[in-house]
Amino acid sequence: MSGGISMADHRRKPADCTTMTEEPKRPEPPLTGDERTQLNGFLDFLRATVVWKCSGLTDEQARRALVPSELTTVAGLLGHLTLVEQYWFNVVLNGQEDLWKEALEADPDAEFRVAMQTPIEQLIAAYEAECERSRKVVAGMDLDDKVPFRGDREVNVRFVVAHMVEETGRHAGHLDLLREMIDGLTGE
């Protein structure tokens, strides 16, 4: 490409590499199955992708601001994904107290800021634990089950799981790009 910048110009230098080079075993979404099996399969695949994209980084790498929105870091996104797992499955579907409500009213980016002060391994462990809690909540519910939502509205389990597939997939894509910018790791 004459006179321009190629994508290779932005790739890592060998010294920036982490030790993680292999793609981990992730649960493949099922090719067949009922709606619940498909939704849960895709969500678990995306959750495992999130963990993969965050694993093997130093705390400094996970906190590195690489895009203009300085809180959009690996650590910040992982903190956000942990929060939305907790909110949608345990607050909305399971009726638990929203422990982040006051903090988010004071600062809409609170989960990103807290994550920036938390070691990446601790963030990964918290995310995995929250995903496991979410699985347990959904396991006892039917996709058509409805719960009250924000006043006089209702939401069903199907909406929550589909929304989390979208939310997790979107941020897994962000993490994919950030990880490549950090150390060159690529992969689906």
Rosetta blueprint (number, residue, H / E / L):
1 M L
2 S L
3 G L
4 G L
5 I L
6 S L
7 M H
8 A H
9 D H
10 H H
11 R L
12 R L
13 K L
14 P H
15 A H
16 D H
17 C L
18 T L
19 T L
20 M L
21 T L
22 E L
23 E L
24 P L
25 K L
26 R L
27 P L
28 E L
29 P L
30 P L
31 L L
32 T L
33 G L
34 D L
35 E H
36 R H
37 T H
38 Q H
39 L H
40 N H
41 G H
42 F H
43 L H
44 D H
45 F H
46 L H
47 R H
48 A H
49 T H
50 V H
51 V H
52 W H
53 K H
54 C H
55 S L
56 G L
57 L L
58 T L
59 D H
60 E H
61 Q H
62 A H
63 R H
64 R L
65 A L
66 L L
67 V L
68 P L
69 S L
70 E L
71 L L
72 T L
73 T L
74 V H
75 A H
76 G H
77 L H
78 L H
79 G H
80 H H
81 L H
82 T H
83 L H
84 V H
85 E H
86 Q H
87 Y H
88 W H
89 F H
90 N H
91 V H
92 V H
93 L H
94 N L
95 G L
96 Q L
97 E L
98 D L
99 L L
100 W L
101 K H
102 E H
103 A H
104 L H
105 E H
106 A H
107 D L
108 P L
109 D L
110 A H
111 E H
112 F H
113 R H
114 V H
115 A H
116 M L
117 Q L
118 T L
119 P L
120 I H
121 E H
122 Q H
123 L H
124 I H
125 A H
126 A H
127 Y H
128 E H
129 A H
130 E H
131 C H
132 E H
133 R H
134 S H
135 R H
136 K H
137 V H
138 V H
139 A H
140 G L
141 M L
142 D L
143 L L
144 D L
145 D L
146 K E
147 V E
148 P E
149 F E
150 R L
151 G L
152 D L
153 R E
154 E E
155 V E
156 N E
157 V H
158 R H
159 F H
160 V H
161 V H
162 A H
163 H H
164 M H
165 V H
166 E H
167 E H
168 T H
169 G H
170 R H
171 H H
172 A H
173 G H
174 H H
175 L H
176 D H
177 L H
178 L H
179 R H
180 E H
181 M H
182 I H
183 D H
184 G L
185 L L
186 T L
187 G L
188 E L
